[in-house]
């Protein structure tokens, strides 16, 4: 028996800059209704990006479908000490608007002038608890969009099915595999033949995005997902090579990865591109996905949520995910309905 993972409730496995916390999050519209047209998906992405800029988290990949969404989200460790007042005000403006940011700035200025450092620290704390946190990112992002959607469409009530799902993903091959799975979602659904033609995904935005700022954010996320390296700022020169590698990895290029090209993350004899065109439930219900030692580490860190009879954590991928079996592992064994 697997209980609800602790990180879904605020507590999280430990991550570092070298081994970041990355989550695949999925949220679905109530009753499977296809409620999101072009305008709704544009607003959905705008709210996602503003929350990204506020929180300090990074969206590595995303896909906004008519009835659900996928986000591959990196949660960096919180910085040591307070962020600067200017940084706090900038972030507050991203989600609360200029008026609220101005009011916060005024309160901070008054507290600093009066020598009230405790009061200034409390003003910071009123906002920073929502930064660098998975639950706060998803809750704020989804709630803000729900308020806009209900007001715009004159409706009331819940928009999303229960709580979003989250699966912890290892940096490296697992993260690039999940990024590809997310970007191929509209292809699997029969909406487009090439993911570049779907503008409400990280890949479509990165290739053909109309807004330069959004395009750069999408490219930065995919470069980060692909490289698996500590982020030292976006390096534009890496994008073209990442794009070639990514398309090849997904089976969208005429070139095929050779055994000598396994540094791209495609194990010899394994066709991940074909696998990712199928529905894989492990990626939304597997609890943790990565190499065997990574999954075992998550199991040990969250040992109390599993039955005492269970001796180890890593489980082989089966069904549609078989091409990745023995390379990537799941923390949860799915005995049936392995497709998603």
N, C-alpha and C positions, 0 to 999 in steps of 0.2 A: 504494500500500500504506500502511495506517495501522497503526502500532505501538500498543502499549498506552499510553494517555496517562500522562504523568509524574505528574499529580496523583493518579492511582489508586495510585501507589506512594509517596505521601507528599509529593512536590514538587507545588506548586500554582501556577496562574497568580496574578498579583498582584491583590489586591482592596483596595479602600478603603471607608470608611464611605459615601461617595457612590456607589461602584460595588462592592457587596459580592460576595463569592464565594457563589454559590448552586448547589447540585447537585441533580439528580433522581437518586435512588438506587433501584435495584430489586434485590430478592433473592428467589429462588424456592426452594421446598422440593424436595428431591431427588425425582426421578421424577414430579414434578408431583402429588404426593399432597396431598389436601385434609385436612391433619392438624389444622387449627386450628378448634376450636369456640369457643363464647362464652368459656369460661374461659381458653383459650390466648390469645385475642386481647386479653383484659383484661390478662393478665400481660405480653404483648408490648408493649402500650401503656405499662404501668407501667414496664417496663425502659427503653423509649424516652424517657419523660419524665424518669426519674431520670438517665439519661445526658445529656440536654439540660441539666438543672440543674447537673450536675457540669462539663460541658465548656465552657459559655459559648456553645455553638452554639444556634441557634434552629430549631425545626421549623416551617416555614411552612405545610406541608400534609402530610397522610399518609392512607394507606388500607391497612388490614390485612385482607387477603383470606384465605380458607381455605388457599390454597396459595402465596401470595406476598405481598410488601408493597411499597409505594411510599412514599418520603419525599422531600419537597422541603426541603432543609436549607441554611440559611445559615451560613457559616463566617466569623465576624468576625475581624479581625486581632487577634493576641495583644496584650494591654495592655503598655504600656511599663513595665519594671521588674517587681518582684514584686507579686503580689496580697497582701493582708493575711493575717496568720496566721488571723484569725477567718474570713475568706472561704474560705481553704484548708480549714479544719476543717469548715466547713459543707458544702462541696462533697464532701469525702471521705465524710462521713456519708451523702450521697445514694446513693453507689454501693457503699461498703464497710461501711456500718452504723455504729452509734454506738460499739461497742467499738473498732473500728479507728480511728475518729475520735478517741476519747479517748486511745488509745495514741499517735497522732500528735501530739496536743496536748501530751501529757506530754513527748515527745521535744523538741518545739519549745521548750517552757518551760525545760527543762533546758539546751538549747543556748543560748538567749538569756541565761539567768542566768549561764552560764559564760563569756559573751562570745564564744562560738564561732559567729560569723556565717557562716563557711564551712560548718559543719555544718548550720546552720539553712537556708542556701541549698540545700544538697543535699537536705534533707527536702522542700523545696518542689519541687525539680527532679524528685524521684521521682514526683510526681503531675502537675505542670503540663505535662510533655511530652505528656500525653494530652488536653490541652485545646486548643480552637481548631484542631482537626485532623480532617479528613474520615475518613481511614483509621482513626484511633484511635476515633472516635465509632462507626463502623459495626462495627469488630472487637469492641470491648468490648460494645456493645449486643447484637449477634448471639450472641456467645459466652455472655454471661450468660443469655440466654433459652434457648440450647441446653442449658446445664447444668441449668437448672430443668426444661425439657421432658423431657430424658432421665431425670433422677432421678424425676420425677413419673410417667412412663409406662414406667419400667423398661426403657429401651432404651439402646443404645450407638451410637456412630458419628456420622457427619456428618448434619446436618439440612438444610443449605443447599447448593444447587448451586454448586460452585466459588466464585468470588469474585463479590461483588455488582457490578452495573453502575452506572456513574456518568456523567452528562452535565452539563457546566457550562451554566448557564442565566443569561441576562442579566436583571437586575432590570428591572421595568416590565412591558410587554406580554407578554414571554416568560414571566416568572415567574407572572403571573396566568393565562396560558393553561395552563401546566403544573399549577398548582394546580387549575384546573377539570378538566383531564384526569385528575388523580389522584382528585378527589372524585367524578367520574362513572364511575369504574371499576366499582362494584357495579351501576350502571345498565346499562352495556355488557354486564356478565355476566348480566343478567337476574335479579339478586337482589332489586332494588327498582325502583320506578318513579321515585322522587324520592330524591336523595342524602341528604336530611334524615332519611330512614328507616333509614339505615345507621349505627349508632352507633360503628363502629370506623373512622371517617374523620374528617378535620378538620372537614368541614362538618356531619356528623351530631353530632359532639361539641360543636361550637360552638353549634348550634341547640337540641339536646335533651340535652346531656350532664348526667348525674345528679350528678357531682361538680363543685362550683363551681370548684375549682382547675384541673381539667382543662378545663372549659368556657372559663375565662378564657384559658388557654394557647392553646387552639385559636383563639379569636377574635383574640387578639393576633397569632398567626401569619398568619391570613388577612388581617388589616388590613395587616400588613407586606408580604405578597405583593401585595396589591392596590395599595397606595399607591406602593410602590417608593421611599419616602422614607427618609432616615436615621432610625433608631429613637431616639426620645427618651422611651421609656417608653410603655406602652399607654395609649391615651386612649379610655375607654369610649364617649364620645359619637360616636366614628367608626364604631362597630360597626354601628349600624342603617343608616346610609347605605351602608356597605360591603356589608352583606347585600343591600340592594335592588339595588345595582349589580351585585353578583356573580351574583345570580339572573337578572338581565336579561342579563348577559353570557353565561350558560350556556343561555339560551333557556328558563328555567324560570318566567319571569314573563309575564303577559299584555301588559305594556308591552314595546315594542320600542325599541331605541336608534335615535334619529334621527340624520341627518347632523350636527346641532348637538351631539349627545352623544358625539362621537368622543373626547372627553377620557376617556371611560370605557374606552377601549382597543379598541372595536369599529370597525374601519375601515368606511367606508360601502360597502354592497353585499357585505360579507363575513359569512357566517353561521358564526361560530366555534362557536356552540352545537351546530349540526348536525355540524360537523366533529369535535368532541370526543366525540361519541357513537360514533365509529368508532375502530378500533385504528390507532395511528400509531407505526410502528416508529422513526421519527426521534427520538421523545421518549425512547427507551431506548437507541438505538444511534447517534445522530447526533453524538456526541462534544461538540458545542457547539451551542446553539440561541439565536438572538437576532437583532438587526438585522444588516445586512450588515457594517457597520464593526466591530461587536463580534466577529463570527465571524472577520473578517480579523485582528483584534487577537489573538485566541486562536491563530490559525494562525501568526502571526509569533512569538508568545511561545513556541510549541512547535514551531518549524520543523523541529527535528532529528528528530522522530518521523515525518515524511512523506518521501516519495521526493523526490529532487532534481529530478525532472522536473516536479513539481507547482509551478505558478507562483502560484496564489492559493488562498484557503481556502473562501470562502462558496459553498455549493451550493443551488440552488433546491429547495424542497420540492415533491414530486409526489405522485401517487396520492391517498390519503385526506386528505393534508395540503394539497391544492391551494388551499383557501380562504385559507390563510396564506402562500401562495407569493409571493415578492417583498416581503413584509412581515417575516416571520421567515425565517431562513436556517439551514442546517445545515452543519456542518464536514465531514460525511461524505455522499457521494452513495450512495443505496441503489438499485442498479440493478434489484433484484427483491425480491419479498416485502415491499413497502412497508407493507402492513398489518402489524399485530403480533398 
